[in-house]
Each structure stands twice: as C-alpha cells, then as structure tokens.
Amino acid sequence: MIKAIISDMDGVIYRGKQIIAGAQDFVDRLHSSKTPFLFLTNNAEQTPLDLKLKLEHLGIHGIEEENFITSAMATAMFLRSQKERATAFVIGGGGLMNELYNVGFSLSESHPDYVVVSKTANFNFEMLKKAVRLIDGGAKFIGTNPDMIDPVEGGNEPAAGTILAAISAATGKKPYIVGKPNSLMMMLATRKLGVHPEEALMVGDRMDTDIVGGMEAGMKTALVLSGVTTPSLIEHFPYKPDYVFNHVGEIDLAHL
Ligand SMILES: [Mg+2]
C-alpha cells in the first residue's frame, strides 16, 4: 500500500523549460487523493521558494515550499543528527548556509567541525586552499551532492562533484556525500513525510540515482521514461524498478 510519493523533478515533471505531459495531472491527483508528497532535488543552490516559483513559471501549480527537499536541506538534517550546534566552513550558496543556520550551525573558518561543499559560482583558489587546510587539520569533509556537471543552456557547467574532486585531490580524503544516489536522502524524505520507507513510492527518470537510491532506502520504485532512460537501458542495470511508466501522468495510486 503506497501512502506517500517522493519524486525527482528533472526528467519527471519538466525537461529543460518544457513541462512533461501528465505532470499537472499527477500533482492534481496527489492533492485530490490527499497523498503526502515531496519533490527531491540534488540542486543545493535553490531554496524551496525558488523551486516553487520556478515550477509556477513553467506552468505547474499546486506545489508549495514544504513539498520540496533539496540536498542542502538533507545535508543540514544529516549534520544536525550527527552533532548539535556544530561549526562549519561552507563553500556554497546562500541556500546551503540558510539550511545550516536553520539547524543551529554557525559558520567558522577557524577549526570548524565540518567543511561543507556545494556548487557555487563564487568558488575560487582561496576557498580551495582554505578547505584543504581545514580538512588537513581534522575538519570532516561533507558534500551536498555528487553531480560533476549540470547541463545548462549553451553546454555543461561544473557542479559540486567537480569542486569536491579538487579538494579530494589536494587532501587525499573522500567526502561523505548526502545527495542522490545516497539512499540517506530518500530515508530523510520518508522521515519528513512520517511514513515507513515501504509505504513510499520513489519516482524518477534515472536508474543509477533515483531507482537505486529508492530501492536501497527500502522504498517501492517507479521509473518514468520521460527523461534519460530508454526501455532497453533498464536491462543494463543489475536491479530493476517495481514499476515503469511512460510519464508521471500514468501513475494511479489507487491501482498500485
Ligand atoms: Mg531526473
């Protein structure tokens, strides 16, 4: 029995600037069936308000700020569960810093407990040097998400994973990364929704992030073919989704 939905966004409800067919029906059905839901994104730069406005701009309505969980939020939730009132040196945008403040962290450049790294266009050599020295000095190394690049208009843009790789190269240390495909992010999402993992359906377009993460968190999984995965690609993975749909508009909770 599926009681809640956790869904990816890119390739599921929109692709670039295009809404995917059935996305609004899907959201409407979640509301009419009173199904709790969260949209989950590895993007740590945008706040839930940014995301809500972005979707409204694309033409998708009925998704509120509390319906999102970003890798920045998940990272803050995770770190809060590890240590109260800790200090962090942050490479990342205002969204990440806000989430850390919200859980009682303070920012510090002298002997912080953590170095927390995310994508930011302000990244520079000075930050890299600082992060390396703090990690060498014992700060724990955390990443919001592993994505190496983000596809944007005009080509690819380096993302959090690229910055993490630079710090790893200089310190010889690997970060602990909270975002997808780490199933921790899905687990935190089910906890936020107040359901057991097996009562939640993870919806996504990628086998190697959404489906594997959902499966490892103990959730039911649904692959949609509206993004990067073609039917023949599914067979290349050693695991399979519980359900496959052409697009989210086909998901009917009453019949799962
Ligand atoms: Mg996707």
Residues whose N, C-alpha, C, O or C-beta is under 5 A from the ligand:
A	BS01	MG	D8 M9 D10 G11 D205
